[in-house]
Amino acid sequence: MTTISDITITTDGTKPPANICVTVNCTIDATGNNSTPQVFFPAQSLGTDMTNTPGTQTWTASDTQMYDGEEQTITIICNDVEVSHTFSF
C-alpha cells in the first residue's frame, strides 16, 4: 500500500500578491510499478511530476505562480492515494 507523509511546503518570494516559488517535499512509501508521484499546485489542471532523491523515499517538486495571499491547497497523488495539504503565506 502506498503512503504519503511528512509533507513540507516552503515558499520563496515577496509578500503576495506576487510570483512565489512553492516547493513541496514528502515521503512516499511503496510507489510501486515505477509510478511517479504528481503534485497539483493551485490553479494547475495538470500535475507536476515529483523527483526522487536516489536511495530514499523523499520526493520533491517546485512551481512558481502568482499568489494572492489566500490559503492554498496542493494535492499529491501516487497510485490511487491522494493527499491534500493546505498552506498560507
PDB file of N, CA, C and O in Angstrom:
ATOM      1  N   MET A   1       0.837  -1.184   0.000  1.00  0.00           N
ATOM      2  CA  MET A   1       0.000   0.000   0.000  1.00  0.00           C
ATOM      3  C   MET A   1       0.884   1.250   0.000  1.00  0.00           C
ATOM      4  O   MET A   1       1.911   1.296   0.677  1.00  0.00           O
ATOM      5  N   THR A   2       0.485   2.229  -0.743  1.00  0.00           N
ATOM      6  CA  THR A   2       1.226   3.488  -0.829  1.00  0.00           C
ATOM      7  C   THR A   2       0.813   4.416   0.303  1.00  0.00           C
ATOM      8  O   THR A   2      -0.373   4.560   0.598  1.00  0.00           O
ATOM      9  N   THR A   3       1.801   5.045   0.935  1.00  0.00           N
ATOM     10  CA  THR A   3       1.513   6.067   1.943  1.00  0.00           C
ATOM     11  C   THR A   3       2.272   7.338   1.591  1.00  0.00           C
ATOM     12  O   THR A   3       3.408   7.290   1.119  1.00  0.00           O
ATOM     13  N   ILE A   4       1.630   8.468   1.827  1.00  0.00           N
ATOM     14  CA  ILE A   4       2.225   9.781   1.599  1.00  0.00           C
ATOM     15  C   ILE A   4       2.238  10.494   2.942  1.00  0.00           C
ATOM     16  O   ILE A   4       1.190  10.680   3.561  1.00  0.00           O
ATOM     17  N   SER A   5       3.431  10.895   3.398  1.00  0.00           N
ATOM     18  CA  SER A   5       3.537  11.502   4.730  1.00  0.00           C
ATOM     19  C   SER A   5       4.628  12.567   4.751  1.00  0.00           C
ATOM     20  O   SER A   5       5.285  12.827   3.742  1.00  0.00           O
ATOM     21  N   ASP A   6       4.805  13.174   5.914  1.00  0.00           N
ATOM     22  CA  ASP A   6       5.869  14.163   6.144  1.00  0.00           C
ATOM     23  C   ASP A   6       5.879  15.261   5.079  1.00  0.00           C
ATOM     24  O   ASP A   6       6.934  15.608   4.549  1.00  0.00           O
ATOM     25  N   ILE A   7       4.711  15.798   4.773  1.00  0.00           N
ATOM     26  CA  ILE A   7       4.605  16.842   3.749  1.00  0.00           C
ATOM     27  C   ILE A   7       5.094  18.170   4.319  1.00  0.00           C
ATOM     28  O   ILE A   7       4.611  18.631   5.353  1.00  0.00           O
ATOM     29  N   THR A   8       6.057  18.775   3.630  1.00  0.00           N
ATOM     30  CA  THR A   8       6.506  20.119   3.993  1.00  0.00           C
ATOM     31  C   THR A   8       6.399  21.003   2.758  1.00  0.00           C
ATOM     32  O   THR A   8       6.684  20.580   1.638  1.00  0.00           O
ATOM     33  N   ILE A   9       5.983  22.228   2.992  1.00  0.00           N
ATOM     34  CA  ILE A   9       5.842  23.199   1.911  1.00  0.00           C
ATOM     35  C   ILE A   9       6.635  24.436   2.284  1.00  0.00           C
ATOM     36  O   ILE A   9       6.445  25.005   3.359  1.00  0.00           O
ATOM     37  N   THR A  10       7.527  24.851   1.391  1.00  0.00           N
ATOM     38  CA  THR A  10       8.300  26.073   1.610  1.00  0.00           C
ATOM     39  C   THR A  10       8.011  27.040   0.471  1.00  0.00           C
ATOM     40  O   THR A  10       7.714  26.634  -0.652  1.00  0.00           O
ATOM     41  N   THR A  11       8.102  28.321   0.783  1.00  0.00           N
ATOM     42  CA  THR A  11       7.843  29.348  -0.227  1.00  0.00           C
ATOM     43  C   THR A  11       9.016  30.302  -0.298  1.00  0.00           C
ATOM     44  O   THR A  11       9.708  30.535   0.693  1.00  0.00           O
ATOM     45  N   ASP A  12       9.232  30.853  -1.490  1.00  0.00           N
ATOM     46  CA  ASP A  12      10.301  31.818  -1.699  1.00  0.00           C
ATOM     47  C   ASP A  12       9.780  32.921  -2.609  1.00  0.00           C
ATOM     48  O   ASP A  12       9.401  32.669  -3.753  1.00  0.00           O
ATOM     49  N   GLY A  13       9.766  34.124  -2.100  1.00  0.00           N
ATOM     50  CA  GLY A  13       9.288  35.260  -2.878  1.00  0.00           C
ATOM     51  C   GLY A  13       8.839  36.369  -1.949  1.00  0.00           C
ATOM     52  O   GLY A  13       8.901  36.238  -0.727  1.00  0.00           O
ATOM     53  N   THR A  14       8.389  37.455  -2.536  1.00  0.00           N
ATOM     54  CA  THR A  14       7.926  38.579  -1.740  1.00  0.00           C
ATOM     55  C   THR A  14       6.512  38.326  -1.243  1.00  0.00           C
ATOM     56  O   THR A  14       5.861  37.363  -1.649  1.00  0.00           O
ATOM     57  N   LYS A  15       6.052  39.188  -0.376  1.00  0.00           N
ATOM     58  CA  LYS A  15       4.706  39.052   0.173  1.00  0.00           C
ATOM     59  C   LYS A  15       3.671  39.142  -0.953  1.00  0.00           C
ATOM     60  O   LYS A  15       3.763  40.027  -1.804  1.00  0.00           O
ATOM     61  N   PRO A  16       2.681  38.228  -0.968  1.00  0.00           N
ATOM     62  CA  PRO A  16       1.655  38.250  -2.011  1.00  0.00           C
ATOM     63  C   PRO A  16       0.869  39.563  -1.985  1.00  0.00           C
ATOM     64  O   PRO A  16       0.754  40.183  -0.928  1.00  0.00           O
ATOM     65  N   PRO A  17       0.329  39.996  -3.119  1.00  0.00           N
ATOM     66  CA  PRO A  17       0.314  39.267  -4.397  1.00  0.00           C
ATOM     67  C   PRO A  17       1.654  39.370  -5.114  1.00  0.00           C
ATOM     68  O   PRO A  17       2.194  40.462  -5.294  1.00  0.00           O
ATOM     69  N   ALA A  18       2.176  38.232  -5.515  1.00  0.00           N
ATOM     70  CA  ALA A  18       3.476  38.181  -6.181  1.00  0.00           C
ATOM     71  C   ALA A  18       3.693  36.790  -6.758  1.00  0.00           C
ATOM     72  O   ALA A  18       2.985  35.843  -6.413  1.00  0.00           O
ATOM     73  N   ASN A  19       4.691  36.679  -7.650  1.00  0.00           N
ATOM     74  CA  ASN A  19       5.127  35.365  -8.109  1.00  0.00           C
ATOM     75  C   ASN A  19       5.931  34.733  -6.987  1.00  0.00           C
ATOM     76  O   ASN A  19       6.916  35.307  -6.522  1.00  0.00           O
ATOM     77  N   ILE A  20       5.518  33.564  -6.557  1.00  0.00           N
ATOM     78  CA  ILE A  20       6.163  32.893  -5.433  1.00  0.00           C
ATOM     79  C   ILE A  20       6.478  31.459  -5.838  1.00  0.00           C
ATOM     80  O   ILE A  20       5.637  30.761  -6.405  1.00  0.00           O
ATOM     81  N   CYS A  21       7.704  31.027  -5.537  1.00  0.00           N
ATOM     82  CA  CYS A  21       8.107  29.641  -5.788  1.00  0.00           C
ATOM     83  C   CYS A  21       7.678  28.799  -4.590  1.00  0.00           C
ATOM     84  O   CYS A  21       8.059  29.077  -3.453  1.00  0.00           O
ATOM     85  N   VAL A  22       6.891  27.779  -4.855  1.00  0.00           N
ATOM     86  CA  VAL A  22       6.419  26.869  -3.818  1.00  0.00           C
ATOM     87  C   VAL A  22       7.087  25.519  -4.044  1.00  0.00           C
ATOM     88  O   VAL A  22       7.020  24.959  -5.139  1.00  0.00           O
ATOM     89  N   THR A  23       7.731  24.999  -3.001  1.00  0.00           N
ATOM     90  CA  THR A  23       8.394  23.702  -3.075  1.00  0.00           C
ATOM     91  C   THR A  23       7.709  22.738  -2.117  1.00  0.00           C
ATOM     92  O   THR A  23       7.469  23.063  -0.955  1.00  0.00           O
ATOM     93  N   VAL A  24       7.399  21.553  -2.618  1.00  0.00           N
ATOM     94  CA  VAL A  24       6.743  20.521  -1.827  1.00  0.00           C
ATOM     95  C   VAL A  24       7.706  19.355  -1.675  1.00  0.00           C
ATOM     96  O   VAL A  24       8.259  18.866  -2.660  1.00  0.00           O
ATOM     97  N   ASN A  25       7.904  18.910  -0.442  1.00  0.00           N
ATOM     98  CA  ASN A  25       8.688  17.710  -0.151  1.00  0.00           C
ATOM     99  C   ASN A  25       7.797  16.753   0.624  1.00  0.00           C
ATOM    100  O   ASN A  25       6.970  17.183   1.428  1.00  0.00           O
ATOM    101  N   CYS A  26       7.962  15.464   0.387  1.00  0.00           N
ATOM    102  CA  CYS A  26       7.198  14.487   1.148  1.00  0.00           C
ATOM    103  C   CYS A  26       7.898  13.132   1.089  1.00  0.00           C
ATOM    104  O   CYS A  26       8.814  12.906   0.298  1.00  0.00           O
ATOM    105  N   THR A  27       7.435  12.255   1.946  1.00  0.00           N
ATOM    106  CA  THR A  27       7.898  10.875   1.961  1.00  0.00           C
ATOM    107  C   THR A  27       6.801  10.018   1.350  1.00  0.00           C
ATOM    108  O   THR A  27       5.645  10.087   1.767  1.00  0.00           O
ATOM    109  N   ILE A  28       7.164   9.216   0.367  1.00  0.00           N
ATOM    110  CA  ILE A  28       6.199   8.309  -0.249  1.00  0.00           C
ATOM    111  C   ILE A  28       6.762   6.908  -0.163  1.00  0.00           C
ATOM    112  O   ILE A  28       7.822   6.611  -0.713  1.00  0.00           O
ATOM    113  N   ASP A  29       6.039   6.055   0.534  1.00  0.00           N
ATOM    114  CA  ASP A  29       6.448   4.678   0.736  1.00  0.00           C
ATOM    115  C   ASP A  29       5.697   3.795  -0.258  1.00  0.00           C
ATOM    116  O   ASP A  29       4.487   3.934  -0.437  1.00  0.00           O
ATOM    117  N   ALA A  30       6.414   2.904  -0.889  1.00  0.00           N
ATOM    118  CA  ALA A  30       5.833   1.914  -1.800  1.00  0.00           C
ATOM    119  C   ALA A  30       5.171   2.551  -3.008  1.00  0.00           C
ATOM    120  O   ALA A  30       3.970   2.389  -3.224  1.00  0.00           O
ATOM    121  N   THR A  31       5.969   3.288  -3.809  1.00  0.00           N
ATOM    122  CA  THR A  31       5.414   3.878  -5.023  1.00  0.00           C
ATOM    123  C   THR A  31       4.963   2.796  -5.993  1.00  0.00           C
ATOM    124  O   THR A  31       3.962   2.971  -6.686  1.00  0.00           O
ATOM    125  N   GLY A  32       5.684   1.684  -6.053  1.00  0.00           N
ATOM    126  CA  GLY A  32       5.283   0.538  -6.863  1.00  0.00           C
ATOM    127  C   GLY A  32       5.143   0.817  -8.341  1.00  0.00           C
ATOM    128  O   GLY A  32       4.899   1.954  -8.746  1.00  0.00           O
ATOM    129  N   ASN A  33       5.293  -0.194  -9.128  1.00  0.00           N
ATOM    130  CA  ASN A  33       5.099  -0.129 -10.578  1.00  0.00           C
ATOM    131  C   ASN A  33       5.860   1.018 -11.237  1.00  0.00           C
ATOM    132  O   ASN A  33       5.450   1.516 -12.286  1.00  0.00           O
ATOM    133  N   ASN A  34       6.956   1.432 -10.632  1.00  0.00           N
ATOM    134  CA  ASN A  34       7.751   2.541 -11.167  1.00  0.00           C
ATOM    135  C   ASN A  34       6.914   3.793 -11.413  1.00  0.00           C
ATOM    136  O   ASN A  34       7.234   4.596 -12.289  1.00  0.00           O
ATOM    137  N   SER A  35       5.846   3.955 -10.640  1.00  0.00           N
ATOM    138  CA  SER A  35       4.989   5.124 -10.822  1.00  0.00           C
ATOM    139  C   SER A  35       5.672   6.374 -10.274  1.00  0.00           C
ATOM    140  O   SER A  35       6.420   6.310  -9.299  1.00  0.00           O
ATOM    141  N   THR A  36       5.406   7.498 -10.909  1.00  0.00           N
ATOM    142  CA  THR A  36       5.964   8.774 -10.488  1.00  0.00           C
ATOM    143  C   THR A  36       4.859   9.592  -9.835  1.00  0.00           C
ATOM    144  O   THR A  36       3.855   9.895 -10.481  1.00  0.00           O
ATOM    145  N   PRO A  37       5.024   9.953  -8.570  1.00  0.00           N
ATOM    146  CA  PRO A  37       4.011  10.785  -7.912  1.00  0.00           C
ATOM    147  C   PRO A  37       3.888  12.132  -8.611  1.00  0.00           C
ATOM    148  O   PRO A  37       4.843  12.627  -9.210  1.00  0.00           O
ATOM    149  N   GLN A  38       2.710  12.711  -8.525  1.00  0.00           N
ATOM    150  CA  GLN A  38       2.473  14.034  -9.084  1.00  0.00           C
ATOM    151  C   GLN A  38       1.885  14.940  -8.014  1.00  0.00           C
ATOM    152  O   GLN A  38       1.171  14.491  -7.116  1.00  0.00           O
ATOM    153  N   VAL A  39       2.201  16.227  -8.130  1.00  0.00           N
ATOM    154  CA  VAL A  39       1.612  17.226  -7.244  1.00  0.00           C
ATOM    155  C   VAL A  39       0.836  18.209  -8.107  1.00  0.00           C
ATOM    156  O   VAL A  39       1.299  18.626  -9.169  1.00  0.00           O
ATOM    157  N   PHE A  40      -0.336  18.566  -7.639  1.00  0.00           N
ATOM    158  CA  PHE A  40      -1.157  19.571  -8.303  1.00  0.00           C
ATOM    159  C   PHE A  40      -1.079  20.846  -7.478  1.00  0.00           C
ATOM    160  O   PHE A  40      -1.608  20.922  -6.369  1.00  0.00           O
ATOM    161  N   PHE A  41      -0.407  21.848  -8.041  1.00  0.00           N
ATOM    162  CA  PHE A  41      -0.314  23.143  -7.387  1.00  0.00           C
ATOM    163  C   PHE A  41      -1.606  23.916  -7.658  1.00  0.00           C
ATOM    164  O   PHE A  41      -2.317  23.600  -8.612  1.00  0.00           O
ATOM    165  N   PRO A  42      -1.924  24.922  -6.838  1.00  0.00           N
ATOM    166  CA  PRO A  42      -3.128  25.718  -7.091  1.00  0.00           C
ATOM    167  C   PRO A  42      -3.126  26.253  -8.527  1.00  0.00           C
ATOM    168  O   PRO A  42      -2.081  26.623  -9.063  1.00  0.00           O
ATOM    169  N   ALA A  43      -4.292  26.286  -9.126  1.00  0.00           N
ATOM    170  CA  ALA A  43      -4.506  26.819 -10.476  1.00  0.00           C
ATOM    171  C   ALA A  43      -3.910  25.946 -11.577  1.00  0.00           C
ATOM    172  O   ALA A  43      -3.852  26.381 -12.727  1.00  0.00           O
ATOM    173  N   GLN A  44      -3.471  24.743 -11.265  1.00  0.00           N
ATOM    174  CA  GLN A  44      -2.958  23.836 -12.294  1.00  0.00           C
ATOM    175  C   GLN A  44      -4.006  22.785 -12.609  1.00  0.00           C
ATOM    176  O   GLN A  44      -4.625  22.224 -11.705  1.00  0.00           O
ATOM    177  N   SER A  45      -4.203  22.522 -13.888  1.00  0.00           N
ATOM    178  CA  SER A  45      -5.118  21.452 -14.273  1.00  0.00           C
ATOM    179  C   SER A  45      -4.359  20.156 -14.550  1.00  0.00           C
ATOM    180  O   SER A  45      -4.953  19.078 -14.575  1.00  0.00           O
ATOM    181  N   LEU A  46      -3.045  20.263 -14.760  1.00  0.00           N
ATOM    182  CA  LEU A  46      -2.197  19.091 -14.961  1.00  0.00           C
ATOM    183  C   LEU A  46      -1.216  18.984 -13.805  1.00  0.00           C
ATOM    184  O   LEU A  46      -0.753  19.994 -13.275  1.00  0.00           O
ATOM    185  N   GLY A  47      -0.905  17.768 -13.423  1.00  0.00           N
ATOM    186  CA  GLY A  47       0.035  17.564 -12.334  1.00  0.00           C
ATOM    187  C   GLY A  47       1.475  17.779 -12.759  1.00  0.00           C
ATOM    188  O   GLY A  47       1.816  17.677 -13.937  1.00  0.00           O
ATOM    189  N   THR A  48       2.308  18.076 -11.784  1.00  0.00           N
ATOM    190  CA  THR A  48       3.747  18.213 -11.978  1.00  0.00           C
ATOM    191  C   THR A  48       4.410  16.965 -11.414  1.00  0.00           C
ATOM    192  O   THR A  48       4.193  16.621 -10.252  1.00  0.00           O
ATOM    193  N   ASP A  49       5.222  16.280 -12.229  1.00  0.00           N
ATOM    194  CA  ASP A  49       5.930  15.096 -11.741  1.00  0.00           C
ATOM    195  C   ASP A  49       6.878  15.475 -10.615  1.00  0.00           C
ATOM    196  O   ASP A  49       7.561  16.496 -10.679  1.00  0.00           O
ATOM    197  N   MET A  50       6.910  14.644  -9.587  1.00  0.00           N
ATOM    198  CA  MET A  50       7.848  14.836  -8.492  1.00  0.00           C
ATOM    199  C   MET A  50       9.119  14.062  -8.812  1.00  0.00           C
ATOM    200  O   MET A  50       9.078  13.068  -9.537  1.00  0.00           O
ATOM    201  N   THR A  51      10.245  14.513  -8.274  1.00  0.00           N
ATOM    202  CA  THR A  51      11.513  13.811  -8.460  1.00  0.00           C
ATOM    203  C   THR A  51      11.932  13.194  -7.139  1.00  0.00           C
ATOM    204  O   THR A  51      11.597  13.685  -6.061  1.00  0.00           O
ATOM    205  N   ASN A  52      12.669  12.115  -7.255  1.00  0.00           N
ATOM    206  CA  ASN A  52      13.079  11.337  -6.094  1.00  0.00           C
ATOM    207  C   ASN A  52      14.552  11.533  -5.808  1.00  0.00           C
ATOM    208  O   ASN A  52      15.370  11.611  -6.725  1.00  0.00           O
ATOM    209  N   THR A  53      14.888  11.612  -4.525  1.00  0.00           N
ATOM    210  CA  THR A  53      16.277  11.584  -4.105  1.00  0.00           C
ATOM    211  C   THR A  53      16.704  10.118  -4.144  1.00  0.00           C
ATOM    212  O   THR A  53      16.179   9.315  -3.372  1.00  0.00           O
ATOM    213  N   PRO A  54      17.647   9.741  -5.025  1.00  0.00           N
ATOM    214  CA  PRO A  54      18.013   8.331  -5.178  1.00  0.00           C
ATOM    215  C   PRO A  54      18.341   7.661  -3.842  1.00  0.00           C
ATOM    216  O   PRO A  54      19.048   8.216  -3.001  1.00  0.00           O
ATOM    217  N   GLY A  55      17.807   6.462  -3.678  1.00  0.00           N
ATOM    218  CA  GLY A  55      18.067   5.683  -2.480  1.00  0.00           C
ATOM    219  C   GLY A  55      17.226   6.084  -1.282  1.00  0.00           C
ATOM    220  O   GLY A  55      17.429   5.566  -0.184  1.00  0.00           O
ATOM    221  N   THR A  56      16.281   7.000  -1.476  1.00  0.00           N
ATOM    222  CA  THR A  56      15.416   7.428  -0.372  1.00  0.00           C
ATOM    223  C   THR A  56      13.957   7.348  -0.807  1.00  0.00           C
ATOM    224  O   THR A  56      13.650   7.006  -1.949  1.00  0.00           O
ATOM    225  N   GLN A  57      13.079   7.667   0.115  1.00  0.00           N
ATOM    226  CA  GLN A  57      11.652   7.746  -0.187  1.00  0.00           C
ATOM    227  C   GLN A  57      11.201   9.206  -0.211  1.00  0.00           C
ATOM    228  O   GLN A  57      10.013   9.498  -0.067  1.00  0.00           O
ATOM    229  N   THR A  58      12.162  10.125  -0.394  1.00  0.00           N
ATOM    230  CA  THR A  58      11.877  11.556  -0.402  1.00  0.00           C
ATOM    231  C   THR A  58      11.621  12.030  -1.825  1.00  0.00           C
ATOM    232  O   THR A  58      12.412  11.771  -2.732  1.00  0.00           O
ATOM    233  N   TRP A  59      10.507  12.725  -2.004  1.00  0.00           N
ATOM    234  CA  TRP A  59      10.104  13.248  -3.309  1.00  0.00           C
ATOM    235  C   TRP A  59       9.910  14.747  -3.212  1.00  0.00           C
ATOM    236  O   TRP A  59       9.528  15.260  -2.160  1.00  0.00           O
ATOM    237  N   THR A  60      10.173  15.465  -4.317  1.00  0.00           N
ATOM    238  CA  THR A  60      10.058  16.919  -4.304  1.00  0.00           C
ATOM    239  C   THR A  60       9.564  17.443  -5.651  1.00  0.00           C
ATOM    240  O   THR A  60       9.732  16.798  -6.686  1.00  0.00           O
ATOM    241  N   ALA A  61       8.959  18.614  -5.614  1.00  0.00           N
ATOM    242  CA  ALA A  61       8.547  19.328  -6.828  1.00  0.00           C
ATOM    243  C   ALA A  61       8.415  20.802  -6.480  1.00  0.00           C
ATOM    244  O   ALA A  61       8.091  21.155  -5.346  1.00  0.00           O
ATOM    245  N   SER A  62       8.668  21.663  -7.469  1.00  0.00           N
ATOM    246  CA  SER A  62       8.551  23.112  -7.277  1.00  0.00           C
ATOM    247  C   SER A  62       7.786  23.727  -8.439  1.00  0.00           C
ATOM    248  O   SER A  62       7.765  23.193  -9.548  1.00  0.00           O
ATOM    249  N   ASP A  63       7.160  24.860  -8.157  1.00  0.00           N
ATOM    250  CA  ASP A  63       6.424  25.588  -9.180  1.00  0.00           C
ATOM    251  C   ASP A  63       6.329  27.048  -8.758  1.00  0.00           C
ATOM    252  O   ASP A  63       6.169  27.348  -7.575  1.00  0.00           O
ATOM    253  N   THR A  64       6.427  27.951  -9.723  1.00  0.00           N
ATOM    254  CA  THR A  64       6.278  29.381  -9.440  1.00  0.00           C
ATOM    255  C   THR A  64       4.991  29.875 -10.078  1.00  0.00           C
ATOM    256  O   THR A  64       4.755  29.681 -11.271  1.00  0.00           O
ATOM    257  N   GLN A  65       4.164  30.517  -9.263  1.00  0.00           N
ATOM    258  CA  GLN A  65       2.889  31.051  -9.720  1.00  0.00           C
ATOM    259  C   GLN A  65       2.625  32.379  -9.031  1.00  0.00           C
ATOM    260  O   GLN A  65       3.299  32.742  -8.067  1.00  0.00           O
ATOM    261  N   MET A  66       1.637  33.094  -9.539  1.00  0.00           N
ATOM    262  CA  MET A  66       1.164  34.306  -8.895  1.00  0.00           C
ATOM    263  C   MET A  66       0.181  33.892  -7.794  1.00  0.00           C
ATOM    264  O   MET A  66      -0.799  33.195  -8.056  1.00  0.00           O
ATOM    265  N   TYR A  67       0.453  34.325  -6.577  1.00  0.00           N
ATOM    266  CA  TYR A  67      -0.426  34.024  -5.450  1.00  0.00           C
ATOM    267  C   TYR A  67      -0.973  35.315  -4.870  1.00  0.00           C
ATOM    268  O   TYR A  67      -0.316  36.355  -4.897  1.00  0.00           O
ATOM    269  N   ASP A  68      -2.185  35.230  -4.344  1.00  0.00           N
ATOM    270  CA  ASP A  68      -2.843  36.414  -3.816  1.00  0.00           C
ATOM    271  C   ASP A  68      -2.821  36.500  -2.293  1.00  0.00           C
ATOM    272  O   ASP A  68      -3.391  37.434  -1.730  1.00  0.00           O
ATOM    273  N   GLY A  69      -2.192  35.569  -1.626  1.00  0.00           N
ATOM    274  CA  GLY A  69      -2.093  35.608  -0.176  1.00  0.00           C
ATOM    275  C   GLY A  69      -3.152  34.796   0.543  1.00  0.00           C
ATOM    276  O   GLY A  69      -3.064  34.619   1.758  1.00  0.00           O
ATOM    277  N   GLU A  70      -4.149  34.299  -0.171  1.00  0.00           N
ATOM    278  CA  GLU A  70      -5.178  33.460   0.431  1.00  0.00           C
ATOM    279  C   GLU A  70      -4.604  32.072   0.724  1.00  0.00           C
ATOM    280  O   GLU A  70      -3.593  31.677   0.143  1.00  0.00           O
ATOM    281  N   GLU A  71      -5.257  31.333   1.629  1.00  0.00           N
ATOM    282  CA  GLU A  71      -4.847  29.960   1.903  1.00  0.00           C
ATOM    283  C   GLU A  71      -4.959  29.142   0.615  1.00  0.00           C
ATOM    284  O   GLU A  71      -5.925  29.287  -0.134  1.00  0.00           O
ATOM    285  N   GLN A  72      -3.985  28.296   0.366  1.00  0.00           N
ATOM    286  CA  GLN A  72      -3.914  27.497  -0.858  1.00  0.00           C
ATOM    287  C   GLN A  72      -3.884  26.011  -0.507  1.00  0.00           C
ATOM    288  O   GLN A  72      -3.549  25.634   0.616  1.00  0.00           O
ATOM    289  N   THR A  73      -4.241  25.174  -1.483  1.00  0.00           N
ATOM    290  CA  THR A  73      -4.220  23.724  -1.288  1.00  0.00           C
ATOM    291  C   THR A  73      -3.451  23.068  -2.426  1.00  0.00           C
ATOM    292  O   THR A  73      -3.683  23.365  -3.598  1.00  0.00           O
ATOM    293  N   ILE A  74      -2.540  22.180  -2.071  1.00  0.00           N
ATOM    294  CA  ILE A  74      -1.862  21.334  -3.058  1.00  0.00           C
ATOM    295  C   ILE A  74      -2.387  19.917  -2.863  1.00  0.00           C
ATOM    296  O   ILE A  74      -2.840  19.555  -1.777  1.00  0.00           O
ATOM    297  N   THR A  75      -2.320  19.123  -3.924  1.00  0.00           N
ATOM    298  CA  THR A  75      -2.739  17.728  -3.851  1.00  0.00           C
ATOM    299  C   THR A  75      -1.628  16.864  -4.425  1.00  0.00           C
ATOM    300  O   THR A  75      -1.123  17.129  -5.516  1.00  0.00           O
ATOM    301  N   ILE A  76      -1.249  15.826  -3.682  1.00  0.00           N
ATOM    302  CA  ILE A  76      -0.232  14.868  -4.122  1.00  0.00           C
ATOM    303  C   ILE A  76      -0.945  13.558  -4.423  1.00  0.00           C
ATOM    304  O   ILE A  76      -1.758  13.082  -3.631  1.00  0.00           O
ATOM    305  N   ILE A  77      -0.627  12.980  -5.587  1.00  0.00           N
ATOM    306  CA  ILE A  77      -1.249  11.722  -5.995  1.00  0.00           C
ATOM    307  C   ILE A  77      -0.161  10.717  -6.357  1.00  0.00           C
ATOM    308  O   ILE A  77       0.769  11.033  -7.099  1.00  0.00           O
ATOM    309  N   CYS A  78      -0.287   9.508  -5.827  1.00  0.00           N
ATOM    310  CA  CYS A  78       0.603   8.405  -6.195  1.00  0.00           C
ATOM    311  C   CYS A  78      -0.212   7.123  -6.156  1.00  0.00           C
ATOM    312  O   CYS A  78      -0.870   6.821  -5.161  1.00  0.00           O
ATOM    313  N   ASN A  79      -0.161   6.380  -7.240  1.00  0.00           N
ATOM    314  CA  ASN A  79      -1.022   5.215  -7.411  1.00  0.00           C
ATOM    315  C   ASN A  79      -2.457   5.693  -7.200  1.00  0.00           C
ATOM    316  O   ASN A  79      -2.869   6.646  -7.861  1.00  0.00           O
ATOM    317  N   ASP A  80      -3.212   5.095  -6.336  1.00  0.00           N
ATOM    318  CA  ASP A  80      -4.587   5.545  -6.101  1.00  0.00           C
ATOM    319  C   ASP A  80      -4.715   6.324  -4.799  1.00  0.00           C
ATOM    320  O   ASP A  80      -5.825   6.530  -4.309  1.00  0.00           O
ATOM    321  N   VAL A  81      -3.601   6.755  -4.238  1.00  0.00           N
ATOM    322  CA  VAL A  81      -3.624   7.512  -2.983  1.00  0.00           C
ATOM    323  C   VAL A  81      -3.535   8.999  -3.302  1.00  0.00           C
ATOM    324  O   VAL A  81      -2.688   9.430  -4.085  1.00  0.00           O
ATOM    325  N   GLU A  82      -4.421   9.777  -2.684  1.00  0.00           N
ATOM    326  CA  GLU A  82      -4.459  11.222  -2.895  1.00  0.00           C
ATOM    327  C   GLU A  82      -4.477  11.914  -1.533  1.00  0.00           C
ATOM    328  O   GLU A  82      -5.303  11.605  -0.675  1.00  0.00           O
ATOM    329  N   VAL A  83      -3.551  12.855  -1.351  1.00  0.00           N
ATOM    330  CA  VAL A  83      -3.471  13.607  -0.102  1.00  0.00           C
ATOM    331  C   VAL A  83      -3.446  15.091  -0.435  1.00  0.00           C
ATOM    332  O   VAL A  83      -2.670  15.529  -1.283  1.00  0.00           O
ATOM    333  N   SER A  84      -4.296  15.863   0.235  1.00  0.00           N
ATOM    334  CA  SER A  84      -4.304  17.316   0.058  1.00  0.00           C
ATOM    335  C   SER A  84      -3.715  17.974   1.290  1.00  0.00           C
ATOM    336  O   SER A  84      -3.851  17.470   2.405  1.00  0.00           O
ATOM    337  N   HIS A  85      -3.060  19.103   1.077  1.00  0.00           N
ATOM    338  CA  HIS A  85      -2.395  19.820   2.168  1.00  0.00           C
ATOM    339  C   HIS A  85      -2.561  21.316   1.914  1.00  0.00           C
ATOM    340  O   HIS A  85      -2.323  21.788   0.803  1.00  0.00           O
ATOM    341  N   THR A  86      -2.964  22.054   2.929  1.00  0.00           N
ATOM    342  CA  THR A  86      -3.144  23.495   2.766  1.00  0.00           C
ATOM    343  C   THR A  86      -1.932  24.241   3.300  1.00  0.00           C
ATOM    344  O   THR A  86      -1.211  23.757   4.173  1.00  0.00           O
ATOM    345  N   PHE A  87      -1.728  25.434   2.753  1.00  0.00           N
ATOM    346  CA  PHE A  87      -0.653  26.293   3.235  1.00  0.00           C
ATOM    347  C   PHE A  87      -1.059  27.741   3.031  1.00  0.00           C
ATOM    348  O   PHE A  87      -1.952  28.045   2.240  1.00  0.00           O
ATOM    349  N   SER A  88      -0.397  28.623   3.747  1.00  0.00           N
ATOM    350  CA  SER A  88      -0.634  30.056   3.580  1.00  0.00           C
ATOM    351  C   SER A  88       0.693  30.776   3.704  1.00  0.00           C
ATOM    352  O   SER A  88       1.709  30.169   4.043  1.00  0.00           O
ATOM    353  N   PHE A  89       0.682  32.050   3.434  1.00  0.00           N
ATOM    354  CA  PHE A  89       1.910  32.826   3.385  1.00  0.00           C
ATOM    355  C   PHE A  89       2.084  33.652   4.635  1.00  0.00           C
ATOM    356  O   PHE A  89       3.072  34.374   4.766  1.00  0.00           O
TER     357      PHE A  89
END
